Amino acid sequence: MKKGIKKIVLAYSGGLDTSAIIPWLKENYDDCEVVAFVADVGQDREDLVGVEQKALQSGASECHVVDLREEFVKEYIYPVLKTGALYEGTYLLGTSMARPIIAKAQVELALKVGA
């Protein structure tokens, strides 16, 4: 990374909000480089089709699609199911189960790329 250049690793979904924030970040933070981070935690394959191209077309300098499926199942889903953890005693934790592994992998990428 060049001296003075800020690098941001953005959790990127490919949706309108994360696609729009890339050019906004670049316009509002001088010398800002945006690296898109996409976590594959087992969502529909359709959600990942073209996501890298879309991130780059939105202005990201790079896009990393990280396959977290195996670790997610072994280290997150299985332990939660094993303990019977439910939200308000009724609902499986669902999407919230993925947030810690996504954050962990995003930070790991940020350190790797020098953000």
C-alpha positions in Angstrom: 0.0 0.0 0.0 1.3 3.4 -1.0 2.0 5.9 1.8 -1.0 8.1 2.5 -3.5 5.7 0.7 -6.2 4.6 3.0 -7.5 1.0 2.4 -10.9 -0.1 3.5 -12.2 -3.7 3.5 -15.9 -3.6 3.0 -18.2 -6.5 3.8 -19.9 -6.7 0.4 -23.1 -8.4 -0.5 -23.5 -7.3 -4.1 -26.8 -5.5 -3.2 -27.7 -1.9 -3.8 -26.4 -0.6 -0.5 -23.0 -2.1 -0.6 -22.6 -1.4 -4.3 -23.5 2.3 -3.7 -21.2 2.7 -0.7 -18.1 1.9 -2.7 -18.1 5.0 -4.9 -19.3 7.0 -1.9 -16.3 5.9 0.2 -13.9 6.8 -2.6 -15.5 10.2 -3.1 -15.6 11.1 0.6 -12.2 9.7 1.7 -9.3 11.1 -0.2 -6.9 8.5 -1.6 -9.2 5.7 -0.4 -9.0 2.2 -1.9 -11.9 -0.1 -1.3 -11.4 -3.9 -1.1 -14.7 -5.9 -1.3 -15.0 -8.9 1.0 -17.7 -11.5 0.3 -18.3 -14.3 2.8 -19.6 -17.6 1.4 -21.4 -19.1 4.4 -23.6 -21.4 2.2 -26.1 -18.9 0.9 -27.7 -19.6 -2.5 -25.1 -19.9 -5.3 -27.1 -17.3 -7.2 -26.1 -14.7 -4.6 -22.5 -15.2 -5.5 -22.8 -15.3 -9.3 -21.2 -12.1 -10.7 -20.6 -10.6 -7.3 -16.9 -10.1 -7.9 -17.5 -8.4 -11.3 -20.2 -6.2 -9.7 -17.8 -5.1 -6.9 -15.1 -4.2 -9.4 -17.6 -2.3 -11.6 -18.7 -0.4 -8.5 -15.2 0.8 -8.0 -13.6 -1.8 -5.7 -9.9 -2.3 -6.3 -10.2 -6.0 -5.6 -12.8 -8.5 -4.5 -12.2 -11.5 -2.3 -14.9 -14.2 -2.1 -13.9 -16.3 0.9 -15.3 -19.8 1.4 -16.2 -20.1 5.1 -18.7 -22.9 4.7 -16.8 -25.8 6.3 -15.5 -23.7 9.3 -19.0 -22.2 9.7 -20.6 -25.6 10.0 -17.9 -27.1 12.2 -17.1 -24.2 14.5 -20.4 -22.2 14.6 -23.5 -24.1 13.5 -22.8 -27.4 15.1 -21.9 -26.0 18.5 -25.1 -23.8 18.5 -27.3 -26.8 17.5 -25.6 -29.0 20.0 -26.4 -26.6 22.9 -29.9 -26.1 21.7 -29.5 -22.3 21.7 -32.6 -20.5 20.6 -33.4 -16.8 20.4 -36.2 -16.0 22.9 -36.5 -19.8 23.4 -38.3 -20.2 20.0 -36.2 -19.3 17.0 -32.9 -20.7 15.7 -30.3 -18.0 15.6 -30.1 -18.2 11.8 -28.3 -15.2 10.2 -26.9 -14.0 13.5 -24.9 -17.2 13.7 -22.9 -16.1 10.7 -21.9 -12.7 11.9 -19.0 -13.7 14.1 -17.3 -15.8 11.4 -17.9 -13.1 8.8 -16.3 -10.4 11.1 -13.4 -12.7 11.9 -12.6 -13.4 8.2 -13.1 -9.7 7.3 -10.5 -8.7 9.9 -8.1 -11.4 8.8 -8.4 -10.1 5.2 -7.9 -6.5 6.4 -4.7 -7.4 8.1 -3.5 -9.4 5.1 -4.1 -6.5 2.6 -2.8 -3.8 5.0 -6.1 -2.0 5.6 
